[in-house]
């Protein structure tokens, strides 16, 4: 922005010099606006990237308008181009727009939008841009984003210009009809054909480029938020924290789509509305002088541009009323997305757990639960209907009245013979354009209410993801140091601070096989999570071994919906293990029937029994060959003989690995060297300490 500011300042000095030399005759406000525009460019250096981009575009337009205006004033351009060249008002408007955009950058909602949008316009990721005739460019994505935005804004300027030309044509065409001037009629029809054809081309490419930009933006933003959600285990911690992070799948899938499409659409529509307002205010202001008559004893001729003021009054009145009628829609839309996502999630849960529901005869309970959630959807929808109906009553009435209002206002002058039919239709058209531009908030209020709720949800999602990455005031210190696992003054708590597990001083050496026991609900699994570094709540320190590969197998293993080959090797990349290695591992965990189904794509967590899933997870561990293997009741769904065979297989495949297991069966003592037992104290804290391995059967 600094180069633009400097350019504006130099141009201002040059114009002042030219005026003093008598080369041009421009009013003083041109110089004032040049200085104001340069100041806006300079001050916006600390604004968001999106705001700077829009201001930069407006200032380039401003400088170009000033340059053309100087050439026009100096008589260096053909006189026939005068109707199509920027006027003094163009210079005025472009500078005012830049200043207004800078002022809007301090509004809270605009700041939210900019915070969400800026990363796309700042990214240094390399993007590929494909042009016609097979031309391909690989440049930073931010340059592509800015270029597409500027092209769309330029198309809108051209569209508004075409609309102005059609408005002027409207006067000439209908006047020719009224006067039965056949030759003029055919000339004007050809003129209309050319302008309308150009307008159609602009409209088609505006739609195409808008959709193209939306998808590029959505693709990039989806990748960014997905990475933000998965980074440092934020997805897990957000679920523990709750708050504004409900339904992250809906945030990433639906809200990102709505944000990118609505942001781009609204920026373009508001920009187009402002341009239309500027262009047609000038036309309407000039046409107001043609309609000279009295209304209720008031001579309207004495009010400069009274038609503009009439349109402004209608628009301001309509916007204020629309806000008071529809402002409740913001909160309703926010809750609507939440209730819809909760209901959809409940349906998915029923589908994924259909077998257990059928075995427990839980269909009626599920039906009641789903009905309760859907009741919230219905109640919210009726609230949405009620306020939408009120808003639609008002906006539809205003829109229909605005069609006929200018004709009612202008009819006396037409029937008095003061103006021809062409002037009437042109003025009515200009009035409609001005009124439509001013009523944009009224007509888009429902969309804006929904958009505001999307902004709030995405902002809350990002805030929640950031918050969980910051350790709480009381947090477990996690570090990697040495070759042993050491717990020092460790206290694991629930998220609300309730103490759960404590370990004053425990150590697990390399190659040891340790069994962790204790009553159900004593916090054994939570202790494992703290050791793995994904549970921050508590105090003390966990020192994990340096450089060793660590794997933790939970009681309920996770499998992606993919081929069996990808499910058993998850999260390794495809090709990390040969088919021969995978088949060998499956046979080792007693799943020979699956060795012929490696290419089968399925939801394996639904197709396999609990024991088969645990065996498949164990095959994953055999392939990965971790140095440290934590088993959180990872064989609880397997019979004792099968469990013994698996532990024997682990010893054979991973002879040097450290094994730490959680389990309740006494037979597990045969496969471990020592035991850590959790005993509940008087303070409710389960203390972890070494215990005799023989006491397992009793403990």
N, C-alpha and C positions, 0 to 999 in steps of 0.2 A: 504493500500500500504506500510505502514511503516514496517510491518513484512516481506514482500517480499524484501524490500530494505535491511533490516538487514540480512536476509537469504543470499542474494546475496553478501553482504559484508563479512559475515563469510565464505561463500563458496570460495570467492576470496582469503582470507587469508589462508584457508586450501590448496587450489591448489598451492599457492606460496610456502607454506611449503613442500608440496609433491614434487614439482619440485626441490627445493633446496636439498631435501633429496635424489634426484635421482630416485624417484619412478615412475615418469612420465616425458615425454618430450614433452611439449606443447610450441608453439611459444609465444612470449611476447604479441602479439595482443590479445590473449585470455584473459589475465589478464586486459588489458586496457579496453576491451569490458565489462568484468564483472563489473569493476568500473563504466563505463559509464551507464550500465544497472541499477546498484544500484542507481546511481544519478538520472536517469530518473524516477525510481520508487519513489524516495524521493520527487523530484520536482513536480511530477504529483499529489501530495496529494491535491493541491488546484485546480486541473483541474476538468472538468465535470465528472459526474459519469460514463457516457458511455465511455469517453476517458480512465478513470482509469480502467474500466473493461477490455477494449481491451489491454491496456498496461500490466495489471496484467496477462492476459492470455498469452501474448507474453513472459513475464518474467518467468512464470512458465514453459513454453516450453523451454526457454533459460536455466533455471537451470536444467531441466530434461536432456536436450541435453548435458550440461556440465558433469552431473553425469555419463551418459552413455558413453560419450567420455573418461572420466577418466578410467572407468572400461575397456573400449576397449583398451586404450593405455597401461594399466597395464596387459593386457592379461587375464583378469578375465572372458571374454565372449568367447563363441565358435567361431572359425574362420569362420564357415559357415554362421553366422549371419552378418558378416561384410558388405555385400552389402546393407543390409536393416537397418543399424544402422546410427544414426546421425554422420556427419563428422565435421571436423573443420569449414567447411563452414556453417554448420547448426548453430553452435554457433555464428558465425559471423553474419548471416542473422537475426536470432531472436533478437539479441541485436540491430542491425541497425533498424529493423522494430519498435521496442519499442521507440527508439530515434526519428525516423521519425514521428511516431504517436504523440509523445509529441510535436514535432515541429509544426505539422499540427493543433494542438489544438489552436494555436494563429491566424489561418486564420479566417477572418470574417465569411465566409459562414459556416465553420465547427463550429464556435461558435453558429451560428443561429441554426444549426441542433442539437447541443448538448443541447441548451436551450429548444428546443421543446421536445427532447427525454428524457432528464434527469429525469423529474418528474416520468416517468414510472419505471425507474430503481432505484428510491429513495423511492417510495411510501411504506407506512407501512400498506396499506390496506390488509386485509386477503383475499387470493385467494385459490381456490380449484383446486388441480391437481389430475386428475384421471389417474391411470396407469392400465395396463392390469390385468386381473384376479380380477377385482373389488377392487383393492387397491386404497385408496383415502387419500390424504394428504391435510391438511389445514395449510398453512404457508403464510408469508407475500409475496405479489405479486412480490416485488423486487427480492426475492430469486429465484422465479420461472423464472422471466425474465432473470436474469443472468445465471441460469442453462441452459435454452433453448439456449441462445446465445452461451455459451461455447460448448454445445453439437454440435451445427451447425458448429462452427469453427473447432471442432475436426473431424467432418465428412468430412469437406473440406480437412483437412490434409490427412486423409485416402484416399480420392478420388485422390488427387494429387500423393500420393504414388502409388496407383493402376495405374495411368496414366504413371508414370515413369516405373513401371514394364512392362506395355504393350509396352512402347517405346523400352525397352531393348529386349523384346520378339520379336518385329518387326524385329530386326537385325538377331536374330537367326532363325526365321521362314523363312524369305525370302532367307537367305543364304542356308538353308536346301533345299528350292525349287530350287535354282540355281544349287546346287550340287547334286540334286536328291537323297538326303539322306532320304529315306522313314522312317526309324526307328526314326530319329530325328524329322521328320515332325509330326508323331503321338504323340510323347512325348510333343512337343511344342503345339500341338492342345489341349491336355488335360490341359496343363498349362494355356493356354488362357481361356479355359472354366471355370476353377476355379476362375481366377482373374476377368474375365468379369462378372461372376455371383455375386461375392462380390461387384463389382462396381455397378451393377444394384441395389442390396440391398441398398447400400449407397445412390444412386440417388433417389430411391423411398422414403426413410426415410428423406432425405434432403428436398424433396418437401413437404412431409407431415408435418414435424416439422416446416418448414418455413411458410406454410399456417396457422398452428395452432398458431404459435407465432404472426403472423400478426393479426389474429382475436382477440387474447387476448389483444394485444397492442391497436388495434383499438377500442375495446369495452371499455377499460379503458380510453383511450384518449378522446373518444367521450363523456363519462360521465363527464370527467374533464372539457372539453371545454364547454359543455352544462351548467354545473354548474357555470362556470366562466361567461358565457354569461348572465345567468339568475340572478346571484347574485347581490344584492343591486340595482335592476332595471337597470343593465347595458344595457340590450337589448333595453330598451326604450331610454336611454340617448345616446347610440351609433347611433340610428336612427336620433336623433336631431343633433348630432355632425357631422355625415357624415364621410368624410375622407376615411381611408383605410378599413372601416368596411362594405363595400358594400356586399350584399348577404351573410349574416351570415349562412343561411341554406346551401349554397353551400360550405362554409368553413368547416362546421362541418360534412356534409354528404360526400362530394366528396374529399375535400383536405386532410382530416384526413385519408381516405382510401388510397389515393395516397401516402401520406407521410409515413405511416407505412409500406406499401408494398414496396415502392421504397427504403426507408432507409435500411430496412433489406436486400433486394435483392442486393443493391449496396455494402453494407458492406461485404456481403458474396462473391460477384463477385470480388470485388477489393482484398479481402483477398486471394481468390483462384488464382487470376491473379498474385499476388505477390509471392505466393508459387510456382506456375508454373514457373514463371520467375526465381526464385532461383534454382529450381530443374533442369530445362532444360538449363539454362545458364551454369551450371556445365557440363552437358552432351555435349552441343554444343561447349563449350570451349575445352574440351578434344578431340572431334571429328574433330575440325578444323585442328589439326596437321596431320590427316590422308589424307587430301586433299591437296597434294603438287603439285602445278603447277603455271605457270605464266600467267598473264592476262595483255595485253598491255605492256609487258616488265617488269611488276612488279612481283617480287617473293612473292606470298602471304604467303609463309612459314615464312617469316621474320616478319610478323604481328601476334603476339600472339592473338589467339581467334578472327581472322578476321571475322568469320561467325557471332559472337555475335555483333561485331561492325556494320556489314552490316544490321542485323536486327534492331539494335538500330537506325541507320540512317534512315531507312525506317519509323520506328515508330515515331521518332521525327518530320520528315518531314510531315508525315500524320497528326499528332496531331496539329501542327501549322497551316497547311492548313485548317483542319476541323474547328478550332476555328475561323479563319478569314472568312470562308465561312458561318458558321452557327451561329455566335454569336447573330445575330438579332433575332433568334428564342426564346431567353429568354424573351424579351419584348413582342413578338408576342403571346407566350403561356400565358403570364400573362393576356393580354387583351382578349384572346380567351375565357378563363374561365369566365371572367366578362361579355362579350357580350352574351355568351350562357346562363348564369344565368339570365341576364336581360330579354332576350327573353322568357325564360321559365317562369319567374315571371309574365310577361305581359300576357301570355297565361292563367295562373292560375287566374289572375285578371279578365279576360274576362269570364272565367267559373264561378267565384263566383258572378259576377254582371250581368249575362246574362239577367235577367228580366228587369233591368233598361235600359240596352243597347237596348233590343227589344222594350221597351216602347218609348224610345227616337229615335228609328230608327237610332241608332248609329253604325250600322254594317260597313258602309263605312268608318267612322272615325276610328273605331277600326282596320279595315283592313289596312288603311294607317299607323296607328301607329305601328302595328305589322310588316308591310313591312319595315318601317323605321328602326326598331330595328333589323330585320333580315338582312337588308342591311349591317349593321355593322358586323354581323356574317359572311356574304358572303365575304365582303371585307377583313376581317381578315383571313378568310380561304384561300383566294387566295394568300395573303401574305405568309401564312404558306406553301402553296403548292409550291410557287416560291422558297423559301429558302430551303425547304425540298428537292425539286428536285435538286438544286445545290449541297446540301450536299450528297444526294444519288448518284448523278453522281460520286462524288469523292470517297465516301466510298466503293461503289460497285466496282469501278475500282480498288481501292487499295486491297480489299479483293480477287477479282478474280486474280489480278496480283500476290498476295502473295502465291497463290496456286502453281503457276508454277515457280515463281522466284527462290526458292531454287534448283529446278531441273536444271534450266538454269545455275545457278551458279556452281552447282556441277557436271554437265554432263561431262565436259572435263576430270575430274579425273576418273570418272567411265568408260568412253569409252577408256581411256588410259590403263585401267586394274589395276590402282593403288588401287582401292577399290572394294569390291564385291557389289552385289545388296542389300544385307541386310544392309550394312553400309550406302548405298545411301538412302534407305527408312527411316532408323532410323534417319539419319542426317536431311533429309528433314522434318520428323515429328517433331524433336526437334526444328528446325528452325521455323516451323510453330507455335509451341507452344510459343516460345519466342516472335515471331513477334505478335502473337495474344494477348499475355499478355501486350506487350508494346503499342499495338494499341487499348487498351480498351477505352481510352478517345475518340478516333476517332469513334469507332463503337457505342459507347453509347452517342455520343454528343447530339443527338436529345432528348434522354431520360433525360440526365443531364440538358438540357435547360428547359424541362418541369418541372423537379424536382426542379430546382432553382426557378421557378415561384411559385410552390406550397409552398416552404419554405418562400418566400417573402409574400405571401398572409396570411399564418398562423401566421407569425411573426407580420404582420400588424394587424391582427385580435386580437391577444393577447395584443398588445400594445394599441389598441383602447379601449379594454375592461378595461385595467388597467387605462388608462388616464381618462375615464369618472367616475371612482370611486374616483378620487382625486378631491375634490371641486375646482372649478375655483377660480381665484384670487379674484373675487367679487362673493361671494356665500351667499345664505340664510342660516342662522344658524337655525338648527332644533333640538329641544330637547323635552323631555317629562317631564312635571313638573306640579304638582297640579291636580286639577279637572276641569279646564276651558281651553278653547282654546283662547290664547292671541296672537295678532299680534302687534309687536312693531317696529316702523320705517321701515316697510316692503316696499320694492320696488321690484317688479317682472319685469324682463326684458326678451327680446328675447335673443337667443343664441349669437346674434351679439352685444348685449349690449343696444339695443333700449329700453327705458323705456316703460312699458306697464300698470302696475297697482301699486298703492301705497296705503298703509294703515298706517297712523301715529300711531293710537292706537285703536284697536278693541278687544272686548272680547265677547266670547259666553259661557254662563254658562251651567252647567249640567241640562239637561231636557228642555232646551229652544228649540223653533221652530223658525228658522230664515230663511227669504227669501232674496236671493241675486238677485238684478235686475240691469239692465243697458243696454245700446245699444248693438246690435249684434256686435261682434268683439271687444268689450271693454276689454276682457281679463278675463271674469268671470271663464271660464273653466281652464285657466292657473292659476288663483288664487287658485282654488281647487287643482290643481296638486302641487302647492307650499305647501299648507296646508297638503297634503298627504305625502310630503317629497320626491317626485320623480322629482320635478323641482328645480334644484339648482341655476339657473341663477337669480341673483339679489342681494339684500342686506337686512339687517335687521334680525329680529328673529321671528320664529314661535315656540310657546310653546304649545305642544299638551298635552291632559290629560294623566295622568299616569294610566296604568292598564286597561283602557277601550278598548273594541273591537271596531274597526273602519271599516266601509265598505263604499265604494264609488261606486255608480251606474252611469255609463256614459249614454249618450243619445243612443249610439250604444253598447249594451252589447255584451260580448264575450261568446261563447259557444263552448266547444271542440266537435270534431267529435266523438261522443260516444253515449251511451244509454241515453235516456231522464233522467233516474234516476241520472246518473253521471253529465249530463249537468246542471240540476237544483240544485244539491248540490255542484257544483264546487266552491272553490277548496278543499272542505272537502274530506276526505278519504271515500271510499265506506263503507257503514255500519254505518256512523256517524248518519244517520237519518233512522228511520223505514219507510217502505212503507206507513203506515197509516199516519205518519206525512207529508210525501211528498204529498200524495193525499189530505190531508186537506189543505195544503198550496196552491196547484193548484186550488182547489175549491174556496179558499178565494180570489184569484186574477182573478176569472171568467174564468178559463181554464178547465172546467170539462171534455171536450172531450179528454184531454191529459192524464187523470188519468188511462186509460186502455192501455197506450203505454209506460209504464216505461221501458220495456225491448227492445224497438225498438232502433236500432243503426242507426243514420242518421246525416247528416249535418244540424242541426236545424237552423242555421243562414240563410240557404237557403230555408228551408221548411216553416218557419213561417213568417208571416207578421211583419212589424216593430212594430205594437202595441202588437202583441202576444209575440214578443221577449222581449219587455219592461215589460209585465206582468210576463213572466217567470223569468226575472231578479228580479222582485219584490218578487216573491215566494222564490227566493234564499235568499233575505234579511229577509223575515219572518222566514225562517228556521234558519238562522244564529243568529238572535236576537242580532244585534250589539248594543253597548251602544251609538255609534255615527254613524249616517247615513247621508251621503252626497249624494244628488240627483242632478246630473248635467243634467237638462232637461230630467230626466229619465221617464217622462210621456208625453213628447211632441208629441208622435205619437198616443196618446189615446184621445178620445173625452172628453169633459169637464165633462160629467156625469160619465164616467168610471174613469176619473182622481179623481173626488171627492170621488167615492167609494173606490179607492185605498188608498187615504190619510186617509179616515175613518178607513179602515182596518189596516193601519199602526198604528194609534192611539190605536186601540183595542189590537193588537198583541204586540206592543212595547210601552207600556204606559210611561215608564221611560226614553226612549231613547231621545237623542238630535238629532233633525232633522234640517239639513241645506240644503236648496233647491235653485237651480237656475231655474228661470222660467220667462215667459213673460206674462202669462195670469193673468188678474185681479182677477179671481176666486180663485187663490192660496192664496190670502190674508186671506181667511176664515180659513185656516189651519195653519197659522203661527202667532207668537206673536209679532214679530218685523221685520223690513226690513233694509237691508244694500244696499245702492244704489251706483253705480259707475258713477261718473260724470267726463266728460272730461275737463281738465283744459287747459290753454293757452299753456302750455309746452307739450301738447299731452298726459300727464299722466292721466289715469283714477283713480281718488281718491275714495276710498271706505269709506263711512261714514254712520252712522245711519240716517235714513229718516223716516218720518211718514208713517205708514202702509196704512193710508187712501189714500195717493197720488199715490198708485200703478196704479190705472186705468189711471191716467194722465201721470205718469212718465215712 
